[in-house]
Amino acid sequence: MTSFTKPLVRAMATLVLTTTLLGLQAPAGTADAAPIAGVQYVRLQHPVPASPREVTEVFWYNCSHSYQLAQPLRDWAARQNPPVTIRHIPAAWPDQPQMMAYARVYYTLDRLGLSDILEQAVFHAVRDEHWDLTQPDALSQWAQTQGIDPQLLMDAWNSPEVQQEVQDAPALRERYEVHEMPSVIIGGTYRTSPFIAPGGVPGTIPVVDYLLHHSH
């Protein structure tokens, strides 16, 4: 072997090795490169204790992106084995009365065990039919269309437990270092969103999937 061909062989071997290593970093079943930390997702500065298979969604009922992400995220979770736990946190800032009120809507429904069942119905009412469910009268009227006893709903709405959860909501959002919604946190450690994932809302689920399976 000549002195010229030896470097060439070494270079080809390095190329093959590099390509192989890059391939190992890609999500299973895809040819795309793995999501990049600091670009398509971030690591929380202060991770929150959680199961590696807990996925937390921070959302707002009056957010179009939250609406678009909600069902695909549930559909993805339903396909996971072992199961994935989806936790929901309403996005709330103390100086945003409407967001605080929609957090109250969520915690009211959650107290009645209806937040998951009625998720799409609430989004549809708020985003498509333009109901203002932050007003108790409107919320009671809408509840009747869903077969919910308005008195039970208002009892939950006015309960000390719901009021406390609403009061705590902004600090809970801050704990997950969320400043945009929707955001998705995987295992209490990694956060992504349609604003940093490639492809927006459709591209968020593949990033979530990658982090679930590759970040342990």
Secondary structure as UniProt FT lines:
FT   TURN            3..4
FT   HELIX           5..25
FT   TURN            28..29
FT   TURN            38..40
FT   STRAND          41..43
FT   TURN            52..53
FT   STRAND          54..59
FT   TURN            61..62
FT   HELIX           64..78
FT   STRAND          85..90
FT   TURN            94..95
FT   HELIX           97..111
FT   TURN            112..113
FT   TURN            115..118
FT   HELIX           119..123
FT   HELIX           124..128
FT   TURN            133..134
FT   HELIX           136..145
FT   TURN            146..147
FT   HELIX           150..157
FT   HELIX           160..175
FT   TURN            176..177
FT   STRAND          183..186
FT   TURN            187..189
FT   STRAND          190..192
FT   TURN            194..196
FT   TURN            198..199
FT   HELIX           201..214
//
